[in-house]
Amino acid sequence: MITPAEIQNKAFTKGVRGYKEDEVDAFLDQIIVDLDALLREHEMVKEQLVKVVQENARYRESENSVYRTLDSAKALMQEISASAEKRAEIVLKNAELDAERIRRDAQGDVEKLTEDATALSRRWELFSARFRNLLQTELDRFDSFAANLMEDDGRSSQAVLVPVRGIPLTDDPGATTRKF
């Protein structure tokens, strides 16, 4: 590339019918100024281009870093989601197992209580039947005793009072004997 100094130092040979030297020098001076300005502008543009290329490289690196971060975040979210799903499945399975155990325990308790209630009902029926038999036997003995007593004491017109273990047989709350 030609420099402004080369243009300025260029000497042309003179010919017979050549150009006017002053006009050529003025035109060359104009070219020198313009070329010098263009070369300075070209250097500034090159410096700016270097800066822009460096910034672009930084931005590309930042962009790549952002993409890597996004990929890492996506992978982490997928892991978290999978982990949460597994934990939810485990919690649900444990809840189902607990519910089944509680149901079995409750069913066992119901069966035991039913058996206990049936046994208690049978015992009550047996006790009730025995107690009725006992009462009936005692009433029969009492009637037999009273009949024998009346026959033996039928000669006397006086009533006999018999104590009955502190049970009043009259309307009098203080009475503890029975009149025959």
C-alpha positions in Angstrom: 0.0 0.0 0.0 1.2 3.5 -0.9 1.8 5.9 2.0 1.3 9.6 2.1 5.1 10.1 2.5 5.7 8.2 -0.8 3.2 10.4 -2.6 4.8 13.5 -1.2 8.3 12.4 -2.2 7.4 11.2 -5.6 9.1 13.1 -8.3 7.8 13.0 -11.9 9.9 13.6 -14.9 9.2 16.6 -17.0 7.9 16.2 -20.4 7.3 18.7 -23.2 3.7 18.7 -22.9 3.2 17.8 -19.3 0.8 19.0 -16.6 1.3 22.1 -14.7 3.4 21.3 -11.7 1.5 23.5 -9.2 -1.8 21.8 -10.1 -0.3 18.4 -9.8 1.3 19.3 -6.4 -1.9 20.8 -5.1 -3.8 17.7 -6.2 -1.2 15.4 -4.6 -1.3 17.4 -1.4 -5.1 16.9 -1.3 -4.6 13.2 -1.9 -2.0 13.1 0.9 -4.4 14.7 3.4 -7.3 12.5 2.4 -5.1 9.3 2.4 -3.6 10.2 5.8 -7.1 10.7 7.2 -8.3 7.4 5.7 -5.3 5.6 7.1 -5.9 7.0 10.6 -9.6 6.1 10.3 -8.5 2.7 9.1 -6.3 2.2 12.2 -9.1 3.4 14.5 -11.5 1.0 12.8 -9.0 -1.8 13.2 -8.6 -1.0 16.9 -12.4 -0.9 17.3 -12.7 -4.2 15.4 -10.2 -5.8 17.7 -12.2 -4.5 20.7 -15.5 -5.7 19.1 -14.0 -9.1 18.4 -12.8 -9.4 22.0 -16.2 -8.3 23.3 -17.9 -10.8 21.0 -15.6 -13.5 22.3 -16.5 -12.6 25.9 -20.2 -12.5 25.0 -19.9 -15.9 23.3 -18.2 -17.3 26.4 -20.9 -15.8 28.6 -23.6 -17.2 26.3 -21.9 -20.6 26.4 -21.7 -20.3 30.2 -25.4 -19.4 30.3 -26.3 -22.4 28.1 -24.2 -24.7 30.4 -25.9 -23.2 33.4 -29.3 -23.7 31.9 -28.4 -27.3 30.9 -27.2 -27.9 34.5 -30.4 -26.4 35.9 -32.5 -28.5 33.6 -30.6 -31.7 34.7 -30.9 -30.7 38.3 -34.7 -30.0 38.0 -35.1 -33.4 36.3 -33.2 -35.1 39.1 -35.2 -33.2 41.7 -38.5 -34.0 39.9 -37.5 -37.7 39.7 -36.4 -37.7 43.3 -39.6 -36.0 44.4 -41.7 -38.6 42.4 -39.8 -41.5 44.0 -40.2 -40.0 47.5 -43.9 -39.4 46.8 -44.2 -43.1 45.6 -42.4 -44.2 48.8 -44.6 -42.1 51.0 -47.8 -43.3 49.2 -46.6 -46.9 49.5 -45.8 -46.5 53.2 -49.2 -44.9 53.7 -50.9 -47.8 51.9 -49.0 -50.3 54.0 -49.8 -48.4 57.2 -53.5 -48.2 56.2 -53.5 -52.0 55.5 -51.8 -52.7 58.8 -54.3 -50.5 60.7 -57.2 -52.1 58.8 -55.9 -55.6 59.7 -55.4 -54.5 63.3 -58.8 -53.0 63.5 -60.3 -56.1 61.9 -58.5 -58.3 64.4 -59.7 -56.0 67.3 -63.3 -56.3 65.9 -63.0 -60.0 65.7 -61.6 -60.2 69.2 -64.2 -57.9 70.6 -66.9 -59.9 68.8 -65.6 -63.1 70.3 -65.3 -61.5 73.7 -68.9 -60.1 73.4 -70.1 -63.6 72.3 -68.3 -65.2 75.2 -69.6 -62.6 77.7 -73.1 -63.1 76.3 -72.8 -66.9 76.8 -71.5 -66.4 80.3 -74.3 -64.0 81.1 -76.9 -66.5 79.8 -75.2 -69.3 81.8 -75.0 -67.1 84.9 -78.6 -65.9 84.5 -79.9 -69.5 84.0 -77.9 -70.7 87.1 -79.1 -67.8 89.2 -82.7 -68.4 88.2 -82.3 -72.1 89.0 -80.7 -71.2 92.4 -83.5 -68.7 93.1 -86.1 -71.2 92.0 -84.5 -73.9 94.2 -84.5 -71.5 97.2 -88.1 -70.5 96.5 -89.1 -74.2 96.4 -87.2 -74.9 99.6 -88.7 -71.8 101.2 -92.2 -72.9 100.1 -91.5 -76.4 101.4 -90.2 -75.1 104.7 -93.1 -72.7 105.1 -95.6 -75.5 104.4 -93.9 -77.8 106.9 -93.8 -75.1 109.4 -97.5 -74.4 109.0 -98.3 -78.0 109.4 -96.2 -78.4 112.5 -97.5 -75.2 114.1 -101.0 -75.5 112.7 -102.2 -76.3 116.2 -101.1 -73.0 117.6 -102.9 -69.9 116.4 -99.9 -67.7 117.1 -97.8 -66.5 114.1 -94.1 -67.3 114.1 -91.6 -64.7 113.0 -88.6 -66.1 111.1 -85.5 -63.9 110.5 -84.5 -63.7 106.8 -80.9 -62.4 106.6 -81.7 -58.7 107.0 -84.2 -58.6 104.1 -87.4 -56.8 105.1 -90.5 -58.6 103.8 -93.0 -56.0 104.9 -93.6 -52.3 104.0 -91.9 -51.4 107.3 -88.3 -50.3 106.4 -87.1 -51.4 109.9 -88.6 -54.9 109.7 -86.1 -57.8 109.3 -88.4 -60.7 110.0 -91.3 -62.4 108.2 -94.5 -63.4 109.7 -96.0 -66.9 108.8 
